[in-house]
C-alpha cells in the first residue's frame, strides 16, 4: 500500500512522465537487536527529451549542475574525483567522492549531508529512449524509512527541476524558494 502511494505521488509530480519511486527494503524485526545491518534504497526514474550526452553534462559539469541542483558546485568528473556542493538555503557543504564514472552513461558518488553521520551512495544511470533519455537515480544505504522518504521527496523535486531546466529553460528552485519564504513569514 505504502509503495503504491509513493509511486502514485511520484507520477503526479512528474505529470505522467515515466517516473516511479521504487523502494527495496531489507529489514530485521524491530523488536530484537540484530547483528544484521539493515539498509534501504530508493530508485526514481524520469524521461527527459534530450540525449544521454546532454544530460550527463548536467550531472558532471559544475556550471551545469548549478543550473538545477546545488547553487554552487565544484566537481572533478572522474573516478575518484571529489565534489563539493553548496545549497543557498542550507548550512554547510556537501562533499564526497565520485565512485562510478562512465562518460555519457553512469555517475555515482558518496553522499553525506553536513551534520549527518551516515553516508549513503547516489548513482545515476542514463538509458537512451529514441531521442529521449531515461534518467534513473538510486540512493542507497538508508538506515530508516524517514531518511529514505526525505530523500525521495528531495530527489523528486530535483529530477523534475533537471527536466524543466533542460526542456523548458526554467529553474523551479526560484519559485520553490518564494513559496518557502511566504510560508515562513506567515508563521513568524
Secondary structure, DSSP 8 states (H G I E B T S, - for coil): -HHHHHHHHHHHHTTTSS---EEEEE---TTS--SS--EEEEEEEEEESS-HHHHHHHHH-HHHHTTTS-SEEEE--STT-EEEEE-TTSSS-EEEEEEEEETTTEEEEEE--TT----EEEEEEEEEETTEEEEEEEEEEESSHHHHHHHHHHHHHHHHHHHHHHHH---THHHHHHHHHHHHHHH-
